Amino acid sequence: MKKYLENDVTDERIFHQRRKILTALGIAGSSLLLPDFARAQAVLTENSELNPTPEDKVIGYNNFYEFGVGKEDPQQYARDFKTNPWTLSVDGEVHNPLTLDWDDLHQRFALQERIYRFRCVEAWSMVIPWLGFELNQLLKAANPTGNAKYVRFETLYDPQQMPGQRDRYFGGGIAYPYIEGLSIQEAMHPLTLMAVGVYGKTLLPQNGAPVRLAVPWKYGFKSIKSIVKITLTEQQPLNTWQKLAPNEYGFYANVNPQVDHPRWSQASERVIGSGGLFSAKRQPTLMFNGYAEQVAWLYRDLDLRTYF
């Protein structure tokens, strides 16, 4: 696997001062002091050639329909979104229900830096340096029962702060609050991250502050933002986009270049930051977004055309 330097990912000065080289899927030998965070380990989980994504693209080009359907809308309309204080509850099929506040999310679990591919179902991609903790740490603290087969996630419902939730047209016709889900095996996988920061800093509202999922082998809509509730359940949850258009969006949403969206091909992707809207570089899409070696075993008995 390739080794990356800091400037292969971002030109942020803070990154230049922090690390030299990270080994793919390895852990750096010393802890690092990150802005706004406790000490953390730096982890690189990238496994192929990628172009860097400038920070301004990551924070300025977003899908977050609670703040509008345009890519620039979230940065504009989430500017005053209040993310502290915050409460995240964990309930359902657990022996130890939890309620976490903002401090818990940033201090209770060891934070790591993960550089992940990000592939949108709309066939564009980025490379993003997240800060966060493995979801399995949180789930283990809640101690799932033997009936926990799935994990359901819910975004904050606050129409006063989120204009897309109070205006059907502005919010894309979605039934809110936004719901997502994973199987318990997917949720416990070490690549599944609860992200609380990006580019060495706390998440901005448009990126899903104060806490969001980052599941790098799935299409971006699975990585739910601004989470307030996690429920472990025996039944597979009905996700927001699956409910809205089940012929277009399935429960699993694994990146798969062999299964097209009904309205466009998934065989290639437009690389954000590599040019303008019509001049951006296109590259082949990789199975499981390049993480097949780590996650393909989860689906060895699943027909990925039927269970897309």
N, C-alpha and C positions, 0 to 999 in steps of 0.2 A: 504494500500500500504506500501511497505517496506521502511524503512529509511536506508540511506547509509552513511557510513563514507568516508572520503577522500580516505583512503587506500583500500577501496573496488574497487576503479577505477584505481588508479595509485600510484606508490611509489615516484613520483616526490616530492622533498623536498618542492618546492614552494606550493604544494597543502596542505601538512601537516601543513604549517604555516598559511594557509589562512582561512580554514573553519573547523567546527566540524561536524555538522550534517545538512543535507538538508532534507526537507520534500518533498515527492513525489508530483509533480505538485504544489509546494508552492514556496514562495519567501522568502529569508532570510530577517531578520529584518533590517540589516544594509548593506550599500554599501561597496564594497571591492576595494582595489587598486590593479589592475592587471598590470603586466609588459607590457609596450608598448601600453597601452590602457587607456582610460578615466575610471572613476569610473563605476562600473557595479554591477548588481544584480546577485546573484548566484541562479540558478534554476535547479532543478532536475526533469526530466520528464521520469524517469524509473519506470516500474511497474511490474517487475518480477525478479526472481533469475537469475543472470548472472555471468559469470567469468570475471575477469578483463582482459583488453588487454594492454600489456606493450607498452610504448610509442615507443620503437624502431620498433615494428611491425606496428604501425599506420603510422609512417613516412617512413618505408622501404618496405612496401608491398602494392603496389598501382596499380590500373588500370588507366592509363592516356596515351592513345595511341599516343597522340601528342609527347610523349617522349619515345615511344617504347612499344612493346607488352608484354615484360617480366615484371614480378612483381617488379623486382629490377631496371629496366631501368629508370623509372622516377626519382628516387633518384640520379642516376648517370648523366643522360643527362639533367635534369632540374636545375642543380646546379647553372648555371650562368644566369638563366632566370630572366629578369628584370621586376619587378612588381611595381616599383615606379620610375617615375610617371605612373599613370594609369587613364583611363577614362571609366566610365560606363554611358551609355545613357539609358534613359527610354522614349519611344515614342509610337506612334500608337494611339489607342483609349483612349487618356488621354486629360484632359483639361489643364494640366500643365506639359509639357515635361521637363525632368530633365537631367542634366549632372553632374555627381559626380566625384570628383577626389579621390586620395588615402586618403587624410585627411578626406573628407566627409564620406567615407566608415567606418572609424575608430572612428569618433568623432560626426557625425551629429545625430546618433541614439543611444539610450541607449543600451549598450552592456550587454548581459546576458551570463551566462555559462549554457549550456544544455548538459546533459549526455544522449546520445542517443544510442540505438541499431543501428547497421549498417549491413544490409544483402545484400550481392552481389548476383546477378542472377546466378553466378557460384556456389552457394551453400556453401559459406563460410561467416563467420560473425565476427564482432568485437563489442566492446563497446567503444564509443569515446566521450571525453569531448570537445565539441565545444565551441567557443566564437563567438557571433554574435548578430544579431538583427532580429526580426520577419519581414519577407518579407512584411507583410501587412502594416507595418509602411512606407516603401518605396512606395508601391502602393498608399496608402492614400495620401501621399505627391504629387504624380503625378495626383491624382483625376481622376479615370477612368470614361469614358463615359458609357452611358447605353448600348452601343454596345460591350463593352469589355467582351467577353465570355471566352477567353483563354489568357495565358501568354506564350510568346515565348522567349527562352533564347539562347544566342549565345556566344560561346567561342572565345577568341582572335584568329585571323588568322595571323600568323607570321612565315612563313616557315624558315626564317633565324634563329629564336630562337627555333623553334619547329621542330626537325628533322623528326618526324613522319608525318608532313604535307607536306614535300617535297620528301618523299620516300614512295611509296605505300606499299612496302613490310614491311618496318620498322614501318609504321603507321597502319598496319592491314587492308589495303584496304578500309579505310573509306573515304568518301567524306567530306572534311573539308570546312568551319569551322563546328565544332560540334554544333548540334542544339538539344534543348530539349524543353518540354512544359508541362504546367499544366493547368487544368481548373481554372477559376477565383476563384471558391470556394476552390479548393485545395491550390491555391496561398495565399488566404486570411486566411487560417487556422492558428491558433496561433502556431502550432507545426512546420510550415514551416519556416526554418531559413536561413538567409543569413549569412554564417559563414565567419569570418575574422581571426579566430585564433583557435588553438587547444592546449591542455595541458598548458593553461595559457600563451601562446606565440603567436605571429603573425604566420599565416599559412606559411609553407614552400612551395616552388614552386611545389614539387611533390604532395602536398595535395590540390592544386588548388588555390594558392595565386594569387592575394590578396583577392579574394572573390569568394565563391562558394555556391551552394545550399546544404542544408541538409534536406532531406525529409524522416524521419525515417521509415515511414510505406511502403515505396516503395523500389524496388530494386535499388542498388547503382548507376546504370548508369543514373538514373533520376537526381541524385545530381550533376549537371553539374559544371565544374570547370572553373576558370579563366574567369569569365563572363565579357563581354564588352558591351553587348546590351540586353535590355529587351524591348520587343514590345508587347503591349496589342492589341488583335485582335479579330475579330468576328468569324474567321475561325480557326478550330483546326489545329495547326502546324504539319507538318510531321517531326517527330524526326529522328535523324541520324540512330539509330539502327532499328527503324521501317521501314525506307526507305531501308536499306540494307537487312534486313531479316524479312519481315512482318509476316511470319508464326511463328517466334520465339520470336519477341519482339513487344509488343503492345504499345499503347499510354499510358495506365494507369500504367502498371507495378507495381501493388500492390503486396506485398509479400503475396503469397497464397499457402500454402502447399498442397492444393487440386488440383491445376492445375500445372502439370509438364511442364518443358521445353521439347521441342520435343526430346532433346538428353540426358536428365537426370532428375532424380526425384527432386522435391522441398520439399519433406516431411521432410527432415532433413538437417542439416548444419554442416560444419566443423568449429570448434571454433579456430580462429587464436590466437596463443599464449598459447594454452593448450597442445602443444606437437609438434613433427615434422610433416613433410608432410603426412606421413602415420600413425602416432600415435596420431594425434590430436583428441581430444574429439569430438564426434558428439552429437548433441542435436536436439530434434524435433523443427521444424520451426513453429512459431506461426502465426495465421492469422493476417494480417496487421502488422506483425513483433512485435506483442505484444501491438499494439496501437488500437485495435479494439474498445475499449470503447470510445476512443476519435474521431475516424474517420469513423467508419462503416456507420454512418448515411449519409455520402456523397454519398454512393453507394447503398442505399436502393432500388432504382428502376433500378439497372444495373445488367445485367447478367454477372458475373465476369469470366465465362468461355468464353463467346463471346468477352467481352471487357476486355481482359487480359493486 
